[in-house]
Amino acid sequence: MDERDLIYSPLQQIYREKDRWVEICIYRMPDTGWSLEVIDDKHNSTVWDGEFENDHDALEFAMNEIHTMGMVDFIESPPSNSLH
């Protein structure tokens, strides 16, 4: 994989809640589905296995995970890297 070929979603963003934040990274190679990675304010990274059909689905999944767990719990004990 050549990182120069990565296509980044315009939906990537930093989500803040109080004094904590996560960076939601959504990217793909030219001939693949979208990958999801969330990097927290302590520089821990969570990457989900599998691919999303589109970048909107990836963002919706990330936001659901964060809201379901709560920001602090998401950062302190991120979900296991599992298929979505």
C-alpha positions in Angstrom: 0.0 0.0 0.0 1.3 3.4 -1.0 0.0 6.0 1.3 0.1 8.6 -1.5 -2.8 6.7 -3.1 -5.0 7.1 0.0 -8.3 9.0 -0.6 -9.4 10.9 2.4 -13.1 11.6 3.1 -14.2 15.2 3.4 -16.2 13.9 6.4 -13.1 13.4 8.5 -13.3 15.6 11.6 -12.3 16.2 15.1 -15.2 15.6 17.5 -15.0 17.4 20.9 -16.9 16.8 24.0 -16.1 19.0 27.0 -12.3 18.9 27.3 -11.8 15.7 25.4 -11.6 15.0 21.7 -11.2 12.3 19.1 -10.1 12.5 15.4 -12.3 10.5 13.1 -10.3 9.4 10.1 -12.1 7.9 7.1 -10.0 6.9 4.1 -9.7 4.3 1.3 -7.5 3.1 -1.5 -8.8 3.7 -5.1 -10.3 0.2 -5.4 -11.5 -0.5 -1.8 -14.2 0.4 0.6 -13.8 3.0 3.3 -11.7 2.3 6.5 -12.4 3.9 9.8 -9.8 4.9 12.4 -10.4 7.0 15.5 -7.5 8.6 17.3 -8.1 9.9 20.8 -6.5 12.9 22.6 -3.9 10.5 24.1 -2.9 9.4 20.6 -4.4 5.9 21.0 -5.8 4.6 17.7 -8.7 2.3 17.1 -9.1 0.8 13.7 -12.1 -1.3 12.7 -11.8 -4.4 10.6 -13.7 -4.6 7.5 -14.8 -1.8 5.1 -17.7 0.5 4.8 -19.6 0.9 1.6 -19.4 4.7 1.8 -17.9 7.4 4.0 -21.2 8.5 5.4 -21.7 5.0 6.9 -18.3 5.1 8.4 -18.9 8.4 10.1 -22.3 7.3 11.3 -20.8 4.2 12.8 -18.1 6.1 14.6 -20.5 8.6 16.1 -22.8 5.8 17.2 -19.9 4.1 19.0 -18.8 7.3 20.7 -22.4 8.2 21.8 -23.2 4.6 22.9 -20.1 4.2 25.0 -19.8 7.9 26.1 -16.7 9.9 25.2 -14.7 9.1 28.3 -15.4 5.4 28.2 -14.6 5.3 24.5 -11.3 7.0 25.1 -10.4 5.1 28.3 -11.4 1.6 26.9 -12.0 1.8 23.2 -14.1 -0.9 21.5 -12.4 -4.0 20.2 -11.4 -3.9 16.6 -14.3 -5.9 15.2 -16.3 -6.1 12.1 -19.0 -3.6 11.9 
